[in-house]
Amino acid sequence: MRITCPLCGPRDRREFYYYGSEDYLTRPEGEDWDAIDAHLHLRDNPAGRTRDLWYHEMGCASWVLITRDTVSHQISDVVLVGDAAAGISAKMKSKAKAPAKGGAQ
């Protein structure tokens, strides 16, 4: 499998370390320990499209988010985690700023 690093170009997958699902980029809010446990340890193992974190260990030392098909191993997108996390962070902030229903005035 070849992975096209956004900084280094096409590389063999053996240069990269697989970390896991993109779910690691977000965390449950609060201290609901059951939700935190489920977030860390209960994972789906889908056949088909996934988005995973990979570390370019033998290259530029960048974290990348790879969209790939687990059946065909076809990679459809590779982005730097910093770029992807900025979009995720913006979505989370907009949810946090949304007014609460029935809140005090």
C-alpha positions as CSV (number, residue, x, y, z in Angstrom):
1,M,0.0,0.0,0.0
2,R,1.3,3.5,-0.9
3,I,0.4,6.5,1.1
4,T,0.9,10.0,-0.3
5,C,2.2,12.2,2.5
6,P,1.1,15.8,2.1
7,L,4.6,16.9,2.8
8,C,6.8,14.1,1.4
9,G,4.8,12.7,-1.5
10,P,4.2,9.0,-2.2
11,R,5.7,6.6,0.4
12,D,5.4,2.9,1.3
13,R,3.0,2.2,4.2
14,R,5.9,0.7,6.2
15,E,7.2,4.3,6.8
16,F,3.9,5.0,8.7
17,Y,2.7,3.8,12.1
18,Y,-1.1,3.1,12.3
19,Y,-2.7,4.7,15.4
20,G,-6.4,4.1,15.1
21,S,-9.7,5.7,14.3
22,E,-10.2,9.4,13.9
23,D,-12.4,9.2,17.0
24,Y,-9.2,9.9,19.0
25,L,-9.3,13.5,17.7
26,T,-12.4,14.2,19.9
27,R,-13.3,13.3,23.5
28,P,-16.5,13.1,25.4
29,E,-17.2,16.2,27.5
30,G,-17.4,16.1,31.3
31,E,-16.5,13.2,33.6
32,D,-18.9,10.5,32.5
33,W,-16.5,7.6,33.0
34,D,-18.7,5.2,31.1
35,A,-18.6,7.5,28.0
36,I,-14.8,7.9,28.3
37,D,-14.3,4.2,28.6
38,A,-16.6,3.5,25.6
39,H,-14.7,6.2,23.6
40,L,-11.3,4.7,24.3
41,H,-12.0,1.0,24.2
42,L,-15.2,0.2,22.3
43,R,-14.5,0.5,18.5
44,D,-16.3,-0.6,15.4
45,N,-14.4,-2.6,12.9
46,P,-16.2,-1.6,9.7
47,A,-15.7,-3.2,6.2
48,G,-15.5,-0.2,3.8
49,R,-14.7,3.4,4.2
50,T,-12.8,4.5,7.4
51,R,-10.8,7.6,8.5
52,D,-7.7,6.7,10.5
53,L,-4.8,8.4,12.1
54,W,-1.3,7.4,10.9
55,Y,2.1,8.8,12.0
56,H,4.9,9.2,9.4
57,E,7.5,7.7,11.6
58,M,10.3,7.2,9.1
59,G,9.6,10.5,7.2
60,C,8.6,14.0,8.2
61,A,7.1,12.9,11.6
62,S,3.7,14.3,10.7
63,W,0.4,12.9,11.8
64,V,-2.0,12.4,8.9
65,L,-5.7,11.5,8.6
66,I,-6.2,8.9,5.9
67,T,-9.6,8.1,4.3
68,R,-9.4,4.6,2.9
69,D,-11.4,1.5,2.1
70,T,-10.6,-1.4,4.3
71,V,-11.7,-3.9,1.7
72,S,-9.9,-2.7,-1.4
73,H,-7.1,-0.7,0.5
74,Q,-7.8,2.2,-1.8
75,I,-6.8,5.5,-0.3
76,S,-9.1,8.4,-1.3
77,D,-7.7,11.2,0.9
78,V,-4.7,12.1,3.0
79,V,-4.6,15.3,5.1
80,L,-2.4,16.6,7.9
81,V,-4.1,16.1,11.3
82,G,-3.6,19.8,12.1
83,D,-5.7,20.8,9.1
84,A,-8.4,18.2,9.9
85,A,-8.4,19.1,13.6
86,A,-9.0,22.7,12.8
87,G,-12.2,21.8,11.1
88,I,-13.3,19.5,13.9
89,S,-12.4,22.1,16.5
90,A,-14.4,24.8,14.7
91,K,-17.5,22.4,14.7
92,M,-17.1,21.7,18.4
93,K,-16.8,25.4,19.3
94,S,-19.9,26.3,17.3
95,K,-21.8,23.6,19.2
96,A,-20.5,25.0,22.5
97,K,-21.6,28.6,21.6
98,A,-25.1,27.5,20.7
99,P,-27.6,28.9,23.2
100,A,-29.0,26.3,25.6
101,K,-32.8,25.6,25.3
102,G,-34.8,26.8,28.3
103,G,-31.7,28.5,29.8
104,A,-31.8,31.5,32.3
105,Q,-32.1,34.9,30.8
